[in-house]
Amino acid sequence: MEQNKVRTYTLYAVGEVALVMIGILLALQVNNWNEERLDRIKEQEILHDLKVEFEANLVDLQRTLNEHRIVYAELKELQQISLSGNFDNPALDSLTFGFIRWFTFTDRPGASSNLINSGNLNLISNKELRDLITQWPGIAADVKDDEVFMVDYIREILMPLLAELYPLSNVEQVNDRWIRSFEGYRLDLYETVKPLEQVNWNRLLDNNTFQSHLALRKLLQTHSMIEGEKAERACLEILRLINEELGLLL
């Protein structure tokens, strides 16, 4: 009889311990499930912020890429006219402006920088997307480094050279047409005063130093396009993966 009581109490105790263990495990499971649910909610918020950031990045990248391609075409045409010896081309002033025209890409590193700096990158469940976001600052820096170099090159070397061989006041007329294409342009924003001067195109286009820098500028322009297109591909892939995670792809 005593043995039966001991056995009963033992089974009861084991049962209670088991119930407590099951309760603890269930509580842990519910807690883990709740944390996972909160992480996925946070991930969706982050993905929406990243989508806004990289859509803006893509717009500005494509703007600068388009400008790079236009300037490359202008520099190439300037070389072709130089070789042809036909200096009566009415587009020469506009093409010459391309020799000293610059523009820069401005990325919006808000959500991605916060994500990396806060150590919350692991909230992004897609490993491919995490890797691309980690690589993005370096990709954007390559684009901007090229453009900073180009701006310094134009300001410090090309502008002084062109000022010796060409009336830079002519650029005012071309710049006026260029500015008119900007969003937000107003009639009172810019007004040309000095008329176009006669240009000795032989003096400019037959100058060996000018032609050397024209070729180099075109080469640098090509490199800027390569870096820009690499960044554009990365940006498009990041957006594709974000939309996929958000369920926005059909």
TABEL-V97458 format. One record per pair of residues at least 24 apart in sequence whose ideal C-beta (glycine too) atoms are under 8 Angstrom apart, sorted by the first residue. I is the first residue (numbers start at 1). J is the second residue. D is the distance in Angstrom with one decimal. If there is no record, write none. Layout:
I_J_D / I_J_D
//
This chain:
39_123_5.8 / 40_125_7.9 / 42_120_7.9 / 42_123_5.7 / 43_123_5.0 / 43_124_6.3 / 43_125_6.4 / 43_245_7.8 / 44_246_7.0 / 46_111_6.6 / 46_115_6.2 / 46_120_7.5 / 46_123_6.2 / 46_124_6.9 / 47_124_7.6 / 47_242_5.3 / 47_245_5.6 / 47_246_5.5 / 48_246_7.2 / 49_110_7.3 / 49_111_3.7 / 50_111_4.9 / 50_112_6.3 / 50_115_7.5 / 50_133_7.3 / 50_238_7.4 / 50_242_5.6 / 51_239_6.8 / 51_242_5.0 / 51_243_7.3 / 51_246_7.1 / 52_111_7.3 / 53_108_5.1 / 53_109_7.5 / 53_110_5.6 / 53_111_4.8 / 53_112_6.1 / 54_112_7.9 / 54_235_5.6 / 54_238_5.2 / 54_239_5.2 / 54_242_7.0 / 55_239_6.7 / 56_108_4.8 / 57_107_5.2 / 57_108_5.9 / 57_140_7.7 / 57_235_5.4 / 58_232_7.0 / 58_235_4.7 / 58_236_6.8 / 58_239_6.7 / 60_105_5.7 / 60_106_5.8 / 60_107_7.2 / 60_108_8.0 / 61_105_5.9 / 61_143_7.6 / 61_228_6.3 / 61_231_5.7 / 61_232_5.1 / 61_235_6.0 / 62_232_6.6 / 63_103_7.9 / 64_103_5.6 / 64_104_6.9 / 64_105_4.5 / 64_143_7.9 / 64_147_7.6 / 64_228_6.2 / 65_225_6.7 / 65_228_4.5 / 65_229_6.7 / 65_232_6.3 / 67_101_7.9 / 67_103_4.7 / 68_103_7.9 / 68_221_6.0 / 68_224_5.2 / 68_225_4.8 / 68_228_6.1 / 69_225_6.5 / 70_98_7.5 / 71_98_4.8 / 71_101_5.9 / 71_221_5.8 / 72_218_6.3 / 72_221_4.6 / 72_222_6.7 / 72_225_6.6 / 74_98_3.3 / 74_99_7.9 / 75_99_6.9 / 75_214_6.2 / 75_217_6.0 / 75_218_4.3 / 75_221_6.4 / 76_218_6.5 / 78_205_7.7 / 78_214_6.3 / 79_211_7.7 / 79_214_6.2 / 79_215_7.3 / 79_218_7.3 / 81_205_7.1 / 82_205_4.3 / 82_206_7.6 / 82_211_6.6 / 82_214_7.8 / 87_201_3.8 / 87_202_6.6 / 87_205_6.6 / 92_199_7.2 / 92_201_6.2 / 93_170_5.1 / 93_171_7.7 / 93_173_6.9 / 93_174_5.6 / 93_196_6.8 / 93_199_7.3 / 94_174_5.0 / 94_177_7.7 / 96_162_7.3 / 96_166_6.2 / 96_170_7.7 / 96_171_7.7 / 96_204_7.5 / 97_171_5.2 / 97_174_4.2 / 97_175_6.9 / 97_178_7.4 / 99_158_6.3 / 99_162_6.3 / 99_214_6.6 / 99_217_6.5 / 100_154_5.3 / 100_158_5.3 / 100_159_5.5 / 100_162_6.0 / 100_171_7.5 / 101_154_8.0 / 101_178_7.8 / 102_147_7.3 / 102_150_5.8 / 102_151_5.0 / 102_154_5.3 / 103_147_7.6 / 104_144_6.9 / 104_147_4.6 / 104_148_7.6 / 104_151_7.0 / 105_140_7.5 / 105_143_5.2 / 105_144_6.2 / 105_147_6.3 / 105_228_7.2 / 105_231_7.7 / 107_140_4.5 / 107_144_7.6 / 109_137_6.9 / 109_140_7.4 / 112_136_5.9 / 112_137_7.6 / 113_137_7.5 / 125_245_7.5 / 126_241_5.8 / 126_244_7.8 / 126_245_5.7 / 128_241_6.1 / 129_238_6.8 / 129_241_4.2 / 129_242_6.8 / 129_245_6.9 / 132_234_6.2 / 132_237_6.3 / 132_238_5.1 / 132_241_7.1 / 133_238_6.8 / 135_234_7.1 / 136_234_6.5 / 136_238_7.0 / 139_230_6.6 / 139_231_5.1 / 139_234_5.2 / 140_231_6.3 / 142_227_5.0 / 142_230_7.5 / 142_231_7.4 / 143_224_7.6 / 143_227_4.9 / 143_228_5.7 / 143_231_5.0 / 146_220_7.5 / 146_223_6.1 / 146_224_4.7 / 146_227_5.3 / 147_224_6.6 / 149_220_7.5 / 150_220_5.9 / 150_221_7.9 / 150_224_6.5 / 153_217_7.6 / 153_220_7.1 / 154_217_8.0 / 157_213_6.9 / 158_213_6.0 / 158_217_6.8 / 161_209_6.5 / 161_210_6.6 / 161_213_6.3 / 162_210_7.7 / 165_203_5.9 / 165_204_4.6 / 165_207_5.8 / 165_210_6.1 / 166_199_6.3 / 166_204_5.2 / 167_197_4.1 / 167_199_6.5 / 169_194_4.8 / 169_197_6.3 / 170_196_5.3 / 170_197_5.8 / 170_199_6.8
//
